[in-house]
Amino acid sequence: MTSTTITPDERGSAVEQADGTRPTGGDAAQPERGRGDAKGSLRPVIDVIPESAYERPTWKGLAYFFRDVVVYGAIVAGLVLTDNPLFLVPLWILAALAISALFIVGHDAAHGALFKSRRMNGIIGRIAMLPSWHVYEGWVLGHNRVHHKFTACQGFDFVWHPVTPEEYEAMSPLARLRHRIEWSWFGAGAYYVREIWLNKMVVGKPPKRFVSPIRRDRILVGVVALGVAAVLAWAGWAAYGSVLGALWMVAKVWVIPFLGFSFVIGSVVHVHHVAPDIRWWPRKQWSKFAGQVEATTILHAPKGLDFFFHWIMVHIPHHVDVRIPMYNLPKAGEAIVAAFPEATEDKLRFRDFVRNTRQCKLYDFDEGRWYTYAEAAGRAEREPAPEPAAA
Ligand SMILES: [Zn+2]
């Protein structure tokens, strides 16, 4: 898998402006590619987004945040009070969705899209990310500065970064097994927990200037996560009168919902950036337009799901300009689709995610195509690697 050891540069880009101003589009240093304009910049795309899509009154961000807190709180109360499997399982699903909703609010805050005030974004964003055990500054580094700046770029983006058939071939049997599990539809949560949460939030050494803010937020999340676990263990002990009861309370209210969230977010991000028709680019061919418009999608979630998803599936406008608050993404998406045929639009269906995971296992960056394991093995047999003459 990729190890992201790049040090993000300091240039202001469309994804980096924290002062609330509209970005200035792509920069001339990008390699040529893309149909947005000759340089593959995002300027022409940003230009079609209506000004009103950037409106983000404070009350609106707060309203979404508090609504999601109340919903999450009610679900937690339900989980504490019940052991009936008929209620438990639906509550776990709802908890995973409610944590995702809060996380998406935190994601908007981390982009500076939720509020105009940096301070407000920092406070609300940190709180909103607590149920998902996410480290705010760690998220800002990995997500804003790497994933958004180099979306679908070989060797840079690290989220669902594909493995090439050759790299897979060179893996140990155990690593191959792990790849097969993580790149299957049911393995999305396992992938997310290891690659994003563990490697970026918990461990992982950030570049020097991010060390201390990330350490501070790691301590915050660690204290809250362990503190909540301790309170729940105490409540479990009081309710069931055994160590097992104490552990059960922690598991059912705090750990299982986190694992459910990891599956939701892992699969959501997969759908955003992995599909048979989504290309990943070698560094030299990558451009902002290719990464942010062509390498992601607009998906319309089934009615009601946006109560939790906050239109994050309308993902192209978010990648074109992260300053657009979540509730204005549909409006911005409509404008982009109308002007750019490259912007793809579809319905969000779980079976499409399952299909994507079956067809997209390995990726050849030069050919620009996805392979299944079988196709990659067949290709290797047809064109064996050059052997030394002695053979
Ligand atoms: Zn984002």
Boltz pocket constraint, residues with backbone or C-beta under 6 A from the ligand:
constraints:
  - pocket:
      binder: B
      contacts: [[A, 107], [A, 111], [A, 143], [A, 148], [A, 318], [A, 322]]
      max_distance: 6.0
